[in-house]
Amino acid sequence: MSKILNMLMAFVMSFGISGSNVNPSDIPENSNFEVHFIDVGQADSALIECDGETMMIDGGNVADSNVVAAYLKKEDVTELNYVVCSHAHEDHVGGLSGALSVTKADNIYAPKTEANTKAYKNFKKKAEEQNVEIKHPNVGDEIQLGSSMVEFLGPVDENGKDLNSTSIVLKITYGNTSFLFTGDAESDEEEEILNSGADLKSTVLKVGHHGSRTSTSYPFLREVMPQYAVISVEKGNSYGHPNEETLSKLSDAGVEVYRTDESGDIVMTSDGNSISITTSK
């Protein structure tokens, strides 16, 4: 019986039925993949580098513009192939103006729902200055980033939603490893993505809304089943993030948690099968 089971598992794996869009055999010999979770305090910002191509997801607050710009310069990034504003709140869009001041952007993505704020207007102005139209991705859209694949999973529906639940949710797959970015998606958006039938299984979860109690629902976490989680948060913040309930859920699921307030910048490097992690603190 065990021999038959082993044969069946080998057959399944040969067809890549593991949530991976890019097989390790498809990764070039000298390929590289890194995700940099930048410490921007009570905000979000991440830089993804794969085979010389780059993507930035969020840029922290307006006050973090210099931090983000300096990080890009440190990484010798002068061109961003993709810029993603997960949603229009300042702690995600604010610092993107800094990023767009020191780099050339090829493609910029944001939800349809905007905000009538100075931070968001500056973001739009920077896009206009670069003559780049802001695109609104649809669920199921895919783009290639080096040897990795990026799939947009949300928002499923932006109508009448709080800005948090208009967050762009995307999954980046590199070989047998994957990273799920959730912006500030609340439990209602998580439920909509679950109902859409999306493949959420991921090696790493960027925890929604800085570890708020209103995100990372049990059903959502059960589908993602991450090995690692990253929470972008500021020490001693007034919101009480990350919430103890959220930390308890992650602990119960056996997830290894990294936090920017404790570890500073967090860099995760994938070889297509496993992930190594370095931190600045």
C-alpha positions in Angstrom: 0.0 0.0 0.0 2.8 2.4 0.9 4.5 1.7 -2.4 1.4 2.7 -4.3 1.0 5.8 -2.2 4.6 6.8 -2.9 4.1 6.3 -6.6 0.9 8.4 -6.6 2.7 11.2 -4.7 5.6 11.1 -7.2 3.1 11.3 -10.1 1.4 14.3 -8.5 4.7 16.1 -7.9 5.8 15.5 -11.5 2.9 17.6 -12.6 3.8 20.4 -10.1 0.5 20.2 -8.2 2.0 22.2 -5.3 0.8 25.7 -5.9 3.9 26.6 -7.9 3.7 28.3 -11.3 7.5 28.1 -11.9 9.2 24.8 -11.6 12.8 24.8 -10.1 13.9 23.2 -13.4 12.8 26.4 -15.2 15.0 28.6 -13.1 18.2 29.6 -14.8 21.4 28.4 -13.3 22.6 31.9 -12.2 19.1 33.0 -11.1 18.6 34.9 -7.8 15.5 35.9 -5.9 15.3 38.2 -2.8 12.5 39.9 -0.9 13.5 42.9 1.2 11.0 43.8 3.9 12.2 47.4 4.6 11.8 48.7 8.2 9.6 51.7 7.8 8.1 51.7 11.2 4.3 51.6 11.4 4.0 51.2 7.7 4.7 48.8 4.8 7.4 48.6 2.2 9.0 45.7 0.3 11.5 45.4 -2.5 11.6 42.2 -4.6 14.6 41.5 -6.8 14.8 38.6 -9.3 17.3 38.1 -12.0 18.1 41.8 -12.3 14.4 42.8 -12.4 12.7 44.7 -9.5 9.4 45.3 -7.9 8.5 47.6 -5.1 5.3 47.0 -3.1 4.4 50.1 -1.0 6.7 52.8 0.3 5.8 53.5 3.9 4.7 57.0 5.1 5.7 60.3 3.5 8.3 60.6 6.3 9.8 57.4 5.1 10.6 58.7 1.6 14.2 59.2 2.4 14.5 55.8 4.0 13.1 54.1 1.0 15.1 56.1 -1.5 18.3 55.4 0.5 17.5 51.6 0.5 17.1 51.6 -3.3 20.4 53.4 -3.7 22.1 50.9 -1.4 20.8 48.1 -3.6 21.9 50.0 -6.7 18.3 50.1 -8.0 17.8 52.8 -10.6 14.9 51.2 -12.4 11.8 49.6 -10.9 10.1 47.3 -13.4 7.0 47.3 -11.3 5.7 49.6 -8.6 2.6 48.4 -6.6 0.6 50.7 -4.3 -1.4 48.2 -2.3 -4.0 50.8 -1.4 -4.4 54.6 -0.8 -3.6 54.9 2.9 -0.6 57.1 3.6 1.4 54.5 5.4 1.6 52.5 2.2 1.5 55.1 -0.6 3.3 58.0 1.1 6.9 57.0 0.6 6.5 55.8 -3.0 7.0 59.4 -4.0 10.5 59.1 -2.7 11.1 55.9 -4.6 9.8 57.4 -7.8 12.1 60.4 -7.3 15.3 58.2 -7.5 14.2 55.5 -9.9 12.6 55.1 -13.3 9.3 53.1 -13.1 8.2 51.0 -16.0 4.8 49.9 -14.7 2.7 51.2 -11.8 -0.3 49.4 -10.2 -2.8 50.6 -7.7 -6.5 49.9 -6.9 -9.2 51.9 -8.6 -10.2 53.4 -5.3 -8.1 56.6 -4.6 -7.8 59.0 -1.7 -8.1 62.7 -1.8 -5.0 63.2 0.2 -1.7 65.0 -0.4 0.2 61.7 -0.2 -1.9 60.1 -2.9 -1.9 63.1 -5.1 1.9 63.3 -4.9 2.1 59.6 -5.9 -0.1 60.3 -8.9 2.0 63.4 -9.8 5.2 61.4 -9.7 3.6 58.8 -12.1 2.5 61.6 -14.4 6.0 63.1 -14.4 7.4 59.8 -15.6 4.6 59.5 -18.1 3.5 56.2 -16.7 -0.2 55.4 -16.5 -1.4 53.9 -13.3 -2.9 50.5 -14.0 -5.6 48.7 -12.1 -5.0 45.0 -12.1 -7.8 42.4 -12.4 -8.0 39.3 -10.3 -6.1 36.5 -12.2 -3.8 38.9 -14.0 -0.2 37.6 -14.1 3.1 39.3 -14.8 6.6 37.9 -15.0 9.4 39.2 -12.8 12.6 37.6 -13.9 12.2 33.8 -13.3 9.3 34.4 -10.8 5.6 34.8 -11.5 3.3 37.4 -9.9 -0.4 36.7 -9.7 -3.0 39.3 -8.6 -5.6 37.7 -6.3 -7.5 40.7 -5.0 -9.3 43.0 -4.5 -12.2 40.9 -5.7 -14.7 43.8 -5.2 -13.8 47.4 -4.3 -17.3 48.8 -4.3 -18.3 50.6 -1.0 -15.3 49.2 0.8 -13.1 50.7 3.4 -9.7 51.5 1.9 -8.1 48.6 3.7 -10.3 46.1 2.0 -9.5 47.5 -1.5 -5.9 46.3 -0.9 -4.1 44.7 -3.8 -3.3 41.1 -2.7 -0.7 39.3 -4.8 1.3 36.1 -4.7 4.8 35.8 -6.1 6.0 32.3 -6.9 9.6 31.3 -7.4 10.2 27.6 -7.9 8.6 25.8 -5.0 8.6 28.9 -2.8 6.0 31.6 -2.8 5.3 34.9 -1.0 1.8 36.3 -0.3 1.5 40.1 0.1 -1.8 41.2 1.6 -1.6 45.0 2.1 -4.1 45.9 4.8 -6.7 43.5 3.7 -9.4 42.9 6.3 -11.3 39.7 7.0 -14.1 40.6 4.6 -11.6 40.8 1.7 -9.9 37.7 2.8 -13.3 35.9 2.7 -13.9 37.2 -0.9 -10.5 35.9 -2.0 -11.2 32.5 -0.3 -14.5 32.3 -2.1 -12.9 33.1 -5.4 -11.0 29.7 -5.2 -7.6 31.3 -5.4 -4.6 29.2 -4.6 -3.3 30.9 -1.4 -0.8 28.3 -0.2 2.4 30.2 0.3 5.8 29.8 2.0 5.8 33.3 3.4 2.8 35.5 4.4 3.2 39.3 4.7 0.7 39.6 7.5 -2.2 41.9 6.7 -2.7 45.3 8.4 0.4 45.1 10.6 -0.9 42.2 12.6 -4.3 43.8 13.3 -7.0 41.7 15.0 -9.3 42.4 12.0 -7.0 40.5 9.5 -5.5 37.0 9.3 -8.7 35.2 10.0 -8.5 31.5 10.8 -10.0 30.3 7.5 -7.6 32.5 5.6 -4.6 31.3 7.6 -5.6 27.7 7.1 -5.5 28.1 3.3 -2.2 30.0 3.3 -0.4 27.7 5.8 2.8 29.6 5.7 6.1 28.5 7.0 7.1 32.1 7.8 5.3 35.3 8.4 6.5 38.9 8.4 4.8 41.7 10.3 5.7 45.3 9.4 5.2 47.3 12.5 6.7 50.0 14.8 7.7 49.3 18.4 5.3 50.7 20.9 2.8 51.9 18.3 -0.5 53.4 19.5 -2.6 50.8 17.7 -1.4 47.8 19.8 -0.1 46.1 16.7 0.5 43.2 16.3 -2.5 42.0 18.2 -2.0 39.2 20.6 -4.9 37.2 19.0 -3.1 37.4 15.7 0.2 36.3 17.2 -1.6 33.4 18.9 -3.1 32.2 15.6 0.3 32.3 13.9 1.9 30.5 16.9 -0.9 27.8 16.9 -0.3 27.2 13.2 3.5 26.7 13.8 4.5 29.8 11.8 7.9 31.3 12.4 7.2 35.1 12.8 9.6 37.9 11.9 8.8 41.5 12.9 10.5 44.7 11.6 10.2 46.3 15.1 12.4 43.5 16.4 14.5 42.6 13.4 14.8 45.8 11.4 15.1 45.1 7.7 14.3 41.5 6.8 15.8 39.9 3.7 14.5 36.5 2.5 16.5 34.8 -0.2 15.0 31.8 -2.1 16.8 29.2 -4.2 13.5 27.9 -5.5 13.2 25.2 -2.8 14.1 26.8 0.5 14.4 30.3 2.1 17.3 31.8 4.0 16.7 34.9 6.2 19.0 37.7 7.3 18.0 40.7 9.4 19.6 44.1 10.1 19.2 43.8 13.9 
